Amino acid sequence: MKQTKIGDFLKRSKIPVDILDDEHYNRVTIRINHNGVSTRDNELGKKIGTKKQFILKSGQFILSKIDARYGAFGIAPEEVEGSIITGNFWAYDVDKIKVNIEWFNQFTNSPVFYEVCERASSGITHRKYLDEKFFLNYEILLPSLEEQLIQIEKIKEQKISFGNLSTELTHQLTLVKKLRQQLLQDAVQGRLVPQNPSDEPASELLKKIKAEKQKLIAEGKLKKEKELPPIKAEEIPFEIPEGWVWCRLGEIVKIVTSGSRDWAKYYSLEGAIFVRMGNLSKDSYNLRMDKIQYVKPPRNQEGNRTRLEENDILISITGEVGNLGLIPKDFGEAYINQHTALVRLNRNIITKFICNLFLSVTMQKQFNAPQRGMKNSFRLTDIDYLLTPLPPISEQHRIVQKLEELMQNCDALEASIKDSASQNEKLLQQVLREALRKEVVAV
């Protein structure tokens, strides 16, 4: 092993080509993080702005002078043979007498080589360019070809070992996801917590809700509802405990509505929060607020009708039906559009119980059942018709409390597995660093 300049085994290849208007040319892309070199597109010459380019040969080492420090480099595969590259991509012939191509490919994916590219890049923070002279004059400890072969075998063994561990950790994450689904399903089937015979049965709860609705209708505070279809025996997917009832979701809601198509004209840089489908989640009822749109709502019926309140449940009803969001306390003024349904429950129903029900396999199957047109949409009446297993109010409380406890355990387990996966990746990089000898010297 001896100190060797990178330029002693990499020789710049510049095979010029003049781009002709009536010919087609393959162009390449180099993905960052050492994710490979591949064909970008095939373009007609007259649409290519840079007319003086270079030919790339398979087996050459190619890098981006702009993004090399981010891992934009690699060995050109057979598929890019004869492709064109601009002066921003540098191609090099590799001296195979001094360097094994497979070893060099592994070496370029090591922290050592990333460090080389970082040190050899200069310029402003967001526009650093690789200094080729500086880069080629870097010295590394280059093993002999025999040593390179030995290192390749060791690296392969280590990668297999770490790969097996990574596969196992991914499997464990899958098991945690399945555990969450099983807990939710046990909850909605009455198997998560014991029943209490002294609980007031859910049938009495339904009577109270119906009486309250009738009172609000009589007072003109609620519109008269259409009669919901009775539940047929063949619709019921499983038995529920004594004291529970099967009902339609429409029997226990206060309001089901959605927004209009005109909200885009009220978009603003500030104002009320506009909750869109991208803010809803598939595996949770927590809102995703990384990207927020604001609106200045109209002061008319539409603005009042779709204004959100604490504990409102949101459901996506076009595209990927069944994504969820729960409006938390002190959320502030907020609205929705026509792609999202607002479900406001009767005050005698525990909101988080219904949220967990929506996440269960039982309800997701109902969300996924209708296929109406290319966009797969849900009607508001479909929400009213949703088949709902309803426990007594006291048991709803117990189920939510138990689920929160168990889901926190799942969260901790999932975080631990992800941390192990992160540590596994860091350890692999350290092993690669040690296997390839971390000493690099600038001259």
C-alpha positions, -999 to 999 in steps of 0.1 A, spaced: 0 0 0 14 34 -10 5 70 -13 -9 76 -48 -24 106 -64 -59 101 -78 -46 115 -111 -22 85 -113 -50 61 -120 -78 85 -134 -72 101 -168 -96 126 -181 -114 115 -212 -125 142 -237 -140 127 -268 -155 157 -285 -187 156 -306 -206 183 -325 -243 180 -320 -262 178 -353 -297 191 -355 -312 161 -372 -297 134 -351 -309 120 -317 -286 117 -287 -288 98 -254 -281 120 -224 -272 108 -189 -280 117 -153 -259 111 -122 -280 106 -91 -266 119 -58 -256 96 -28 -239 72 -51 -272 60 -66 -258 54 -100 -254 66 -136 -283 61 -161 -299 73 -193 -317 106 -188 -335 109 -221 -331 107 -259 -333 142 -275 -332 156 -310 -300 176 -317 -318 208 -326 -334 209 -291 -301 206 -274 -286 240 -265 -250 231 -260 -236 221 -294 -201 211 -282 -202 180 -260 -183 148 -252 -188 111 -256 -191 89 -226 -179 53 -227 -191 25 -204 -167 15 -177 -155 51 -173 -157 69 -140 -180 100 -143 -187 127 -118 -206 160 -117 -183 189 -109 -212 207 -92 -227 178 -71 -197 155 -66 -196 164 -29 -231 151 -26 -222 117 -41 -230 125 -78 -205 101 -93 -202 65 -104 -191 39 -130 -208 43 -163 -228 11 -171 -233 -5 -205 -266 13 -211 -249 47 -214 -223 37 -239 -219 65 -265 -241 90 -246 -232 127 -246 -222 148 -217 -216 185 -212 -185 200 -196 -202 199 -162 -198 161 -163 -162 148 -162 -154 113 -175 -122 95 -166 -106 63 -179 -96 41 -150 -61 25 -151 -70 -12 -145 -33 -21 -139 -34 0 -107 -71 -2 -97 -98 -28 -97 -130 -13 -110 -152 -30 -84 -128 -18 -56 -129 17 -69 -166 17 -71 -168 6 -34 -141 32 -26 -161 61 -41 -190 51 -19 -170 55 13 -167 85 36 -131 88 24 -141 97 -11 -169 120 -1 -143 139 20 -120 142 -10 -148 157 -31 -158 181 -3 -123 193 2 -117 197 -35 -149 218 -40 -147 256 -37 -170 285 -43 -201 299 -25 -221 277 -3 -248 266 -28 -226 267 -59 -194 250 -51 -175 235 -81 -149 207 -80 -114 219 -86 -100 193 -110 -63 200 -104 -69 199 -66 -89 167 -69 -64 148 -91 -35 158 -69 -51 143 -38 -31 114 -24 -48 83 -10 -34 51 4 -38 28 -26 -36 -10 -19 -21 -34 -43 -45 -52 -67 -43 -83 -45 -51 -63 -14 -80 -46 -33 -95 -80 -41 -92 -90 -4 -109 -58 6 -137 -64 -19 -144 -98 -4 -144 -84 31 -167 -56 21 -191 -80 4 -192 -101 36 -199 -70 57 -226 -58 34 -243 -91 35 -242 -91 73 -255 -55 76 -280 -62 48 -294 -91 67 -298 -69 98 -314 -42 78 -339 -67 64 -347 -79 98 -352 -44 111 -375 -36 82 -394 -68 90 -398 -57 126 -412 -23 115 -438 -43 94 -447 -63 124 -452 -32 145 -475 -19 118 -495 -51 118 -496 -49 156 -512 -15 154 -538 -28 130 -546 -58 152 -550 -35 182 -574 -13 163 -594 -43 151 -595 -58 186 -608 -24 198 -637 -22 173 -647 -58 178 -649 -54 216 -618 -76 224 -594 -49 237 -609 -42 271 -634 -62 293 -670 -53 291 -688 -40 322 -724 -54 326 -734 -23 345 -726 0 315 -757 16 299 -761 -3 266 -754 15 234 -790 11 223 -800 36 250 -772 59 238 -787 58 203 -822 67 217 -807 97 234 -790 109 202 -822 104 182 -842 124 207 -817 152 208 -817 153 169 -855 155 169 -854 184 194 -829 203 172 -850 197 141 -881 210 159 -862 241 169 -850 247 133 -814 242 143 -809 210 123 -823 199 89 -846 169 88 -826 139 77 -835 113 51 -843 79 66 -812 56 66 -816 21 52 -819 -7 78 -788 -29 84 -792 -63 67 -778 -94 84 -755 -101 54 -739 -67 59 -726 -75 94 -689 -86 92 -685 -99 128 -703 -104 161 -701 -77 187 -704 -80 225 -736 -77 244 -744 -41 251 -730 -29 217 -751 -21 186 -745 -19 149 -756 14 134 -751 37 105 -726 64 111 -753 89 101 -772 80 132 -745 94 155 -733 124 136 -745 160 139 -732 173 106 -716 157 75 -706 182 48 -678 193 25 -665 226 10 -672 242 -24 -650 244 -55 -644 281 -52 -618 284 -24 -588 289 -46 -598 325 -53 -595 332 -15 -559 319 -12 -536 342 8 -502 344 24 -519 348 58 -553 344 74 -572 313 82 -558 278 78 -570 259 47 -569 222 54 -563 202 22 -560 165 14 -522 167 17 -527 176 54 -546 143 61 -529 110 70 -534 74 60 -522 57 92 -530 84 117 -557 110 125 -531 136 134 -530 164 109 -498 169 89 -490 206 90 -456 208 72 -472 225 43 -500 250 51 -522 270 28 -540 301 41 -572 318 30 -591 349 36 -626 334 37 -658 350 24 -681 364 50 -711 345 37 -728 312 41 -700 292 26 -675 307 50 -697 298 79 -708 264 67 -673 248 63 -656 266 93 -639 239 113 -644 233 151 -625 214 177 -630 176 174 -642 178 138 -631 147 119 -619 152 83 -620 124 57 -606 126 21 -634 117 -3 -617 118 -37 -586 101 -49 -572 81 -19 -604 79 1 -602 75 39 -572 97 48 -580 114 81 -575 144 103 -588 155 137 -591 192 145 -573 197 179 -581 222 206 -571 259 198 -565 251 162 -579 285 151 -600 295 122 -598 269 94 -618 256 64 -619 228 38 -627 223 1 -649 198 -18 -623 170 -16 -626 167 21 -657 158 42 -663 172 76 -678 148 102 -691 165 134 -703 139 159 -731 141 184 -717 153 217 -725 119 233 -700 101 212 -663 99 220 -645 114 190 -613 95 193 -631 62 194 -646 70 160 -612 82 147 -596 49 157 -626 31 142 -619 49 109 -583 36 110 -593 0 114 -595 -26 87 -633 -27 92 -638 9 81 -609 11 56 -626 -17 37 -657 4 35 -638 34 23 -621 14 -4 -653 -4 -15 -669 21 -40 -652 28 -73 -670 57 -89 -652 69 -120 -614 74 -125 -610 95 -93 -626 69 -70 -648 93 -50 -670 90 -19 -704 108 -16 -715 124 16 -743 98 17 -717 71 17 -704 84 49 -738 84 65 -742 48 54 -709 35 70 -716 5 91 -705 13 126 -700 -10 157 -709 11 187 -700 3 223 -715 19 254 -702 54 262 -682 41 292 -665 15 271 -657 40 244 -637 59 271 -619 27 282 -611 17 247 -596 51 238 -575 52 270 -562 16 264 -554 23 228 -535 55 236 -514 35 261 -507 7 237 -500 30 207 -475 49 228 -457 15 234 -458 9 196 -444 44 190 -415 37 214 -409 3 198 -409 18 163 -386 46 174 -362 21 188 -362 0 156 -356 31 135 -327 41 158 -312 7 154 -315 10 116 -298 44 117 -270 30 139 -267 0 115 -262 24 86 -236 45 105 -217 13 115 -217 1 80 -201 34 68 -176 31 96 -167 -4 85 -163 8 49 -141 36 61 -119 11 81 -119 -14 53 -107 12 27 -82 28 51 -94 63 60 -61 82 55 -62 108 27 -35 134 23 -38 167 2 -7 178 -15 
